């Protein structure tokens, strides 16, 4: 059985090369060929010794995710559907902007958290993705876009782990994937430009702070435990006070000087002035722990069976004004790729309708999507 080299960060690849009786510097050469140049064949790696190029195919391969289809939005957003086997499909979305290119990556097929407003959670959990399947989304998209735009320099400047799944519930596979993204011999992304979104898996937040402190976006969505437990079931295990204490600890290691909190605006559920005042009180209380917050207000994208509706924009702006008047950094986001179902929340009904077809016709499987959100009021990134 061959080893997929996309499963390795640089240290892992160095250990693999040593097992083959090769020097560690060969791993750096391999790593650059795979991630910087997009090589999928060892024959392309012309500066490797011929003996090594002949040895590698017997024990290793470079195997990306299998493309099912591509969908292009009128606003420039691109959505790819990838087959990861056993009837499971994941989606990856590229969002182009004038000053950056952001790739939204999935970490699981489905999701076990089950947030009420998240369509992926409604369809349930299938399995964790491997490191190769996580990295493979970036590897495919980066080199596909370089060919499309006919350029050699990097196209993707930002990665957000905001696709399908709860990244911190797949920590063992996520960590080496993040290290590949950050490695100067790989994609060379800064820690500020790689964001992990989490619904609040507190122990893993603490581990990530020690192991690989990239930017963190926390799905909050409610200012009090009773409401958040209804919207985000994980809150019953890690309630708000415990979560925000973990956020304050994480901020000591984080590459940004604030912690981002996502807040999906749900009509009549969490969007009233009372909720805004409760949110202010909550953030002010935890400021004593050193927590500096930024709130991202996200318009909800309705999907079948959610039983929820989107807050009207005047209500969103009124909510934002209350927060801003209290001195809390607040942004309002807009969705991208709505016309190709690439916006946050546009998934479950479409996928559920196609489930039988997916399993019968593997070569024509249709997709699933986690969350893509684009800031309207620009956020700072280095």
C-alpha positions in Angstrom: 0.0 0.0 0.0 1.4 3.4 -1.0 1.6 6.4 1.3 -0.1 9.6 0.2 2.5 12.4 0.6 -0.3 15.0 1.0 -0.8 13.5 4.5 2.5 14.8 5.7 3.7 18.1 7.1 7.4 18.8 6.5 8.5 16.9 9.6 6.4 13.9 8.7 7.8 13.9 5.2 11.3 14.1 6.6 10.7 11.0 8.8 9.2 9.2 5.7 12.4 10.0 3.7 14.6 8.7 6.5 12.6 5.4 6.5 13.6 5.1 2.8 17.3 5.7 3.7 17.3 9.2 2.3 18.7 12.4 3.8 16.2 14.8 5.4 16.9 17.6 2.9 15.2 15.4 0.2 12.0 16.0 2.1 12.3 19.8 1.6 12.8 19.2 -2.1 9.8 16.9 -2.3 7.7 19.3 -0.2 8.5 22.2 -2.5 7.7 20.2 -5.6 4.3 19.1 -4.3 3.1 22.3 -2.7 4.9 25.2 -4.4 4.9 23.7 -7.9 1.9 21.4 -7.8 3.7 18.3 -9.0 1.6 15.1 -9.0 4.3 12.9 -10.6 7.7 12.1 -9.3 9.0 12.3 -12.9 8.4 16.0 -12.8 10.9 16.4 -9.9 14.0 16.9 -12.0 16.4 17.9 -9.3 15.8 14.7 -7.3 18.3 11.9 -7.8 17.1 9.4 -10.4 17.5 6.6 -8.0 15.0 8.3 -5.6 12.6 9.1 -8.4 12.6 5.4 -9.3 12.2 4.4 -5.6 9.3 6.7 -4.7 6.5 5.2 -6.8 6.8 1.8 -5.1 6.0 3.3 -1.7 4.4 6.7 -2.2 2.0 8.7 -4.3 0.6 12.3 -4.5 -3.1 11.8 -4.5 -5.4 14.8 -4.4 -9.2 14.9 -3.9 -11.3 13.7 -6.8 -13.1 16.5 -8.6 -16.8 15.9 -9.3 -17.8 19.4 -10.6 -17.2 23.1 -10.6 -19.7 25.9 -10.3 -18.9 29.6 -11.1 -20.9 32.4 -9.6 -21.7 35.7 -11.2 -19.7 37.4 -8.4 -16.6 35.4 -9.2 -17.0 32.9 -6.4 -16.0 29.3 -7.5 -17.3 26.2 -5.8 -15.7 22.8 -6.3 -17.4 19.5 -5.4 -15.0 16.7 -4.4 -15.7 13.0 -4.0 -14.1 11.5 -0.9 -15.6 8.0 -1.3 -18.4 6.0 0.2 -21.0 8.4 -1.0 -19.5 11.4 0.7 -19.0 14.7 -1.1 -17.3 17.8 0.3 -17.2 21.3 -1.1 -14.4 23.9 -1.3 -15.1 27.6 -2.2 -12.8 30.3 -3.5 -13.8 33.9 -2.9 -11.8 36.5 -5.0 -11.5 40.1 -3.8 -9.4 43.0 -5.0 -6.7 42.5 -2.3 -6.9 38.8 -1.4 -8.1 35.4 -2.5 -9.8 33.4 0.2 -10.3 29.6 0.1 -12.9 28.0 2.4 -11.9 24.4 3.3 -13.9 21.6 4.8 -12.6 19.5 7.6 -15.3 16.8 7.9 -17.9 15.1 5.7 -21.0 16.4 7.5 -20.9 17.7 11.1 -21.8 16.3 14.5 -22.4 19.6 16.3 -25.9 20.1 14.9 -26.3 23.8 15.2 -29.9 24.8 14.3 -29.0 27.4 11.7 -26.4 25.2 10.0 -27.5 23.0 7.1 -24.5 20.8 7.3 -25.4 19.9 10.9 -28.9 19.0 9.9 -27.7 16.4 7.5 -25.5 14.7 10.2 -22.0 13.4 10.5 -20.3 10.9 8.2 -16.5 11.0 9.0 -13.4 13.0 9.6 -11.4 14.0 6.6 -7.7 12.9 6.4 -4.9 15.4 6.4 -4.5 14.6 2.7 -8.1 15.4 2.0 -7.9 18.7 3.9 -4.6 19.8 2.3 -5.7 18.4 -1.1 -8.4 21.0 -1.3 -5.8 23.8 -1.1 -3.4 21.9 -3.4 -6.0 21.5 -6.1 -7.5 25.0 -5.9 -4.1 26.9 -5.8 -2.7 25.2 -8.8 -5.9 25.1 -10.7 -6.3 28.8 -10.3 -2.6 29.5 -11.2 -3.3 27.7 -14.5 -6.6 29.5 -15.0 -5.1 33.0 -14.3 -1.8 32.1 -16.1 0.4 33.2 -13.2 3.2 31.7 -11.2 2.8 33.6 -8.0 0.4 32.5 -5.2 -3.3 33.0 -5.9 -4.7 32.0 -2.5 -3.7 34.4 0.2 -6.1 33.4 3.0 -7.5 30.1 4.2 -10.6 29.8 6.4 -11.5 26.5 7.9 -15.2 27.3 7.7 -16.5 24.7 5.3 -18.2 21.5 6.4 -17.5 20.2 9.8 -16.1 21.3 13.2 -12.3 21.5 12.6 -11.4 21.0 16.3 -13.2 17.7 16.4 -10.8 16.5 13.8 -7.7 17.9 15.5 -5.2 15.1 14.7 -5.7 15.6 11.0 -6.2 19.4 11.1 -2.9 20.1 12.9 -0.5 18.8 10.2 -2.7 20.4 7.5 -2.3 23.8 9.2 1.5 23.3 9.4 1.6 22.6 5.7 -0.3 25.9 5.0 2.1 27.9 7.2 5.4 26.3 6.1 7.6 28.6 4.0 8.4 25.5 1.8 4.7 24.9 1.4 2.1 27.7 0.9 3.9 30.2 3.2 0.7 31.7 4.6 0.9 33.9 7.7 -0.8 32.8 10.9 -3.0 35.9 10.6 -4.3 34.7 7.3 -5.2 31.1 8.3 -8.5 31.1 10.4 -10.0 28.1 12.2 -13.7 28.4 12.9 -15.0 26.6 16.0 -18.3 26.2 17.8 -16.3 26.1 21.0 -14.4 22.8 21.7 -12.7 24.2 24.7 -10.0 21.6 25.3 -8.9 21.7 21.7 -8.8 25.5 21.7 -6.2 25.2 24.5 -4.2 22.7 22.5 -4.3 24.7 19.3 -3.0 27.7 21.3 0.1 25.7 22.3 0.6 23.7 19.0 -0.2 26.1 16.2 -1.9 29.4 17.2 -3.5 30.6 14.0 -6.5 33.1 13.9 -9.6 31.8 15.6 -13.3 32.6 14.8 -15.7 31.4 17.5 -19.3 30.7 16.6 -21.2 32.5 19.5 -24.6 33.3 18.1 -26.3 34.1 21.5 -25.4 36.1 24.6 -26.9 33.7 27.2 -26.6 30.0 27.9 -30.3 29.0 27.5 -30.5 30.5 24.0 -27.1 29.4 22.9 -27.7 25.8 24.0 -30.8 25.8 21.8 -28.9 27.1 18.8 -25.5 25.4 19.5 -25.9 22.1 21.4 -22.2 22.0 22.2 -22.9 24.9 24.6 -24.4 22.3 27.1 -20.9 20.8 27.4 -18.9 24.0 27.2 -21.1 26.9 28.4 -20.5 30.5 27.5 -18.4 31.5 30.6 -16.1 28.5 30.0 -15.8 29.3 26.3 -14.9 32.9 26.8 -12.3 32.1 29.4 -10.7 29.8 26.8 -10.9 32.6 24.3 -9.1 34.9 26.7 -6.4 32.2 27.2 -6.1 31.7 23.4 -5.7 35.4 22.8 -2.4 35.4 24.6 -1.0 33.3 21.8 -3.1 34.4 18.8 -1.6 36.3 15.9 -4.3 39.0 16.1 -5.0 41.4 18.9 -8.7 40.6 19.0 -10.9 37.5 19.1 -13.5 37.2 16.4 -17.0 36.1 17.3 -19.5 35.0 14.7 -23.1 35.9 15.3 -25.7 34.6 12.8 -28.7 37.0 12.8 -32.0 35.1 13.2 -35.3 36.9 13.0 -37.0 37.2 16.4 -34.6 34.7 17.9 -31.3 36.5 18.8 -31.6 39.8 17.0 -33.4 42.1 19.5 -32.0 45.1 21.3 -32.1 43.1 24.5 -29.8 40.5 23.0 -27.4 43.3 21.9 -27.3 44.7 25.4 -26.7 41.2 26.9 -23.9 40.7 24.4 -22.3 44.0 25.5 -22.5 43.0 29.1 -21.0 39.6 28.4 -18.0 41.1 26.5 -17.4 43.8 29.1 -17.5 41.2 31.9 -14.8 39.1 30.2 -12.7 42.1 29.2 -11.2 41.9 32.7 -9.6 38.6 31.6 -7.9 40.4 28.7 -10.5 39.4 26.1 -10.7 41.9 23.2 -13.5 41.1 20.9 -14.8 41.7 17.3 -18.3 40.7 16.5 -19.2 39.6 12.9 -22.9 39.8 12.3 -23.9 37.3 9.6 -27.2 37.3 7.7 -28.8 33.9 7.9 -29.3 32.0 4.6 -32.6 30.0 5.0 -32.7 26.3 4.1 -35.4 23.7 4.2 -36.4 22.4 7.6 -34.5 25.1 9.6 -37.6 26.8 10.8 -35.6 30.0 10.9 -35.7 33.2 8.9 -33.2 35.9 8.2 -33.2 39.1 10.2 -34.2 42.2 8.1 -31.2 44.4 7.2 -32.6 47.4 9.2 -32.8 45.1 12.3 -29.2 43.9 11.6 -27.9 47.5 11.3 -29.8 48.6 14.4 -28.2 45.7 16.4 -24.8 46.7 15.0 -25.3 50.3 16.1 -26.0 49.3 19.7 -22.7 47.3 19.7 -20.7 50.1 18.0 -22.1 52.7 20.4 -20.8 50.6 23.3 -17.3 50.6 21.7 -17.4 47.0 20.4 -15.8 46.5 17.0 -18.6 45.2 14.8 -18.8 44.2 11.1 -21.8 43.2 9.0 -21.1 40.5 6.5 -22.6 39.7 3.2 -22.8 36.3 1.5 -21.1 35.4 -1.7 -21.9 32.8 -4.3 -25.7 32.7 -3.5 -26.5 31.8 -7.1 -24.4 28.6 -7.0 -25.5 27.7 -3.4 -22.1 28.6 -2.1 -23.3 30.9 0.6 -23.5 30.1 4.3 -26.4 27.8 5.0 -27.3 26.9 1.5 -26.9 23.1 1.6 -29.0 20.6 3.4 -32.2 20.5 1.3 -30.3 20.2 -1.9 -28.1 17.5 -0.6 -30.8 15.5 1.0 -32.8 15.5 -2.2 -29.9 14.0 -4.0 -28.7 11.4 -1.5 -30.0 8.4 -3.4 -28.6 9.7 -6.6 -25.2 10.3 -4.9 -24.9 6.8 -3.8 -26.1 5.3 -7.1 -24.0 7.5 -9.4 -20.6 8.1 -7.8 -19.2 9.8 -10.8 -21.9 12.4 -10.8 -22.3 13.1 -7.1 -23.6 16.5 -6.0 -22.4 18.5 -3.1 -22.6 19.8 0.4 -21.3 23.1 1.9 -20.4 24.6 5.2 -20.1 28.3 5.7 -18.7 31.1 3.5 -18.9 34.6 4.7 -17.3 37.8 3.3 -16.8 40.9 5.4 -18.7 44.0 4.1 -17.0 46.3 6.6 -13.4 45.3 5.9 -11.4 43.5 8.6 -7.7 44.0 9.0 -5.3 41.2 8.0 -1.6 41.3 7.4 
